[in-house]
Structures are given as structure tokens and as C-alpha cells.
Amino acid sequence: MACGDRESERADEESAAAESGGEESAAVKSGADAAGRGAAGPLVYVTNEDSDDLTIIDSERDSVVATIAVGKRPRGVQVSPDGRTIYVAVSGSPKAPPGTDEETLPPPDKSADGIAVVDAATHEVRAKLPGGSDPEQFAVHPDGSRIYVSNEDAATATVLDVASGRVLATIPVGVEPEGVAIRPDGKVVYVSAETDHDITVIDTETNRPVGRFVVGERPRAIAFSPNGTRAYVTSELGSTVAVVDAATHKVLHTIRLEGKNVKPMGVAVAPDGQRIYVATGRGGSVAVIDVGTNEVTGTIPVGTRPWGIALTPDGGKLYAANGSGNDVSVVDAAQGRVIATLSAGKGPWGVAVGPRTR
């Protein structure tokens, strides 16, 4: 069953839910983007795990322009390299917080598992592709031809051919896989395993595992540097970020994040490769790390339990999905402060940014 450990933390957080530094709030449930018509900025896509939908945000105006149903328990979200398609991982597995007796849970609805395909221009769900059992996070190959999916309840990664909708391979990885990232050259995939505390390295030419290495305790998200020389892996229970040599697959440095309730979750790298941003979960903030020194240089308070984060292509804005607050914080990256707080669906989870296509 899916770990779903986020809900185990919500009960003691919801009473403290707040909008930190928010100056603007908007929620529009609509199929049209009238609010953003004519704007040039990219769109931001936020999955809402508990309301089974996708919030679409106009980054130019920082307003919600649409909310669309995509399927059960949407979590991972990515944009195709050409910007025309939004992919969303959906799952019919019930939530199972740590300590849950899985025999008491309803059976999983495997018919709900898959990768929803959303047209970026019309905001319509065109299809649902197979993604293996209980898909959680995934990464799209730089050439757009394949998708690599973590299957949380199966200890596997599924390789999907986009054009044919056919599963090319099912690869054994660590127990409770979550984070997935592809090196910018497209040759290597990393998949994190929460229970095994490690990363599986996959060769994309053969679609076979070629190595595993240990990182921090309960690794979550993974991001590569723009030049592909480094990977950054957040570890929730270790309160650390591992800096990995992406050629040798060895941990070079471990950055510890200090602070009350800091649980590193989502990670994003600035387009110039000089800064790393890390959502701290229960810590209610986004940490800023200098790549040159591997030191935390700032902390930006956001909403309640930030999970997924993503940057605009120019690195000017960062969007944080606040899972327990049901909102999204908009951060001015240069100023290091929240400039807007936008209402989302229930349980905001993942964030992706893509170009405007209409």
C-alpha cells in the first residue's frame, strides 16, 4: 500500500495552518483562463491529492485560472519537453500512514492507477497511460519519448513509451520508491527508496539498474544540477540534503538543515545552478542553499507543510504546495519572501511549471 505518511502529520498541523506573508488569495474553478488571457508568463500546475484535481495558476498574474479533475490521488506532475502535455500520476491505492494496519484498509482500485495525460492548451484530460502499480512520482526523458515512474507499493520503477502507451520495462528498485529524476543528458535515472534509504541508478539505454548507493534516512525528492554534474537528494528523517557526484554516483557532501520540525521534502535547483531550494515540510519553510559553499544561506517562511516546489524558467519565482494549508505560496526568489498565497484544492502535493501554449 502507499505510504501516504503526509496525513499522519496533518492532525497536529492543521490547527497551526497559516498563510505566511500572503498578500493575495484567489481560487477559480473554471475551464477557461480568462484571468490570464494575453499574459506571457508560464503556467504552474499543482496536484491536489485529497480533492483529485489539478490547480492551474497563471504565473504572470499569480491567479488561479482553472481547476480540473484528473483522477484519484494525483501526486507527481511533470510537463513534456515541448510544453504541450501535462502528465499527472494518479493512484487508486488508499492512504496508509506509518503504523496503519493495512488489513483494515479498503482494497486498492488498480483501475485508477496510471499517468493522466492533460492537453496543456485545452486543459482537458486526453487519456490515461499505464504507469505500474500505485504510481507516485515520475520523470519525463529529455527527448519526451519515455516516462520513468516510481511504484510506491511494488518496489519497482515502470518505463513507459509515450507514443505507444506501452510499458517497456518494470525495473526492481528499493522498497517504497518515491523520487525520480533524469540526468540532463538523458542517460541515467535516479529513484529514491524511502525504506531502504538509498538511490537506484538506472541506465536508460538498457532500462536496467546499474547501481545503488545509500543517502540519508528516508530519502524523498531528487534534482540534478543544470549541467548534470551533481544531484541533490532530500532526506526527511535525517533532515539532510545529499550532494551526489552524478558521474560516479557517490555522495560528496551532506548538508544538514537545522530548525524545529525540519523535514526536507521537495527540492529545486536554480536555472543558473547556484542555489538549491528545499521544502522543509513540517518546518513550514523553504531553505536556500548556496551550491558553492554547501551552506544554508536563508530560510523563507511559507505555508503549512510545504511539499512540492518548482521554479519558473527564469528562476524569478518559486511555487510551494502547502499540503496542510490547502494553498500555494508564491515566493519572489530574489527577495526571499512570499508575495502571494493562492487557494488550491485539498492536499496540494506536486508542482510543475510549463510554457503557455494558448
Secondary structure by P-SEA (a helix, b strand, c coil): cccccccccccccccccccccccbbbbbbcccccccccccbbbbbbbbccccbbbbbccccccccccccccccccbbbbcccccbbbbbbbcccccccccccccccccccccbbbbbbcccccccccccccccccccccccccccbbbbbbccccbbbbbbcccccccccccccccccbbbbcccccbbbbbbccccbbbbbccccccccccccccccccbbbbcccccbbbbbbccccbbbbbccccccccbbbbbbccbbbbcbbbbcccccbbbbbbccccbbbbbccccccccccccccccccbbbbcccccbbbbbbccccbbbbbccccccccbbbbbcccccbbbbbcccc
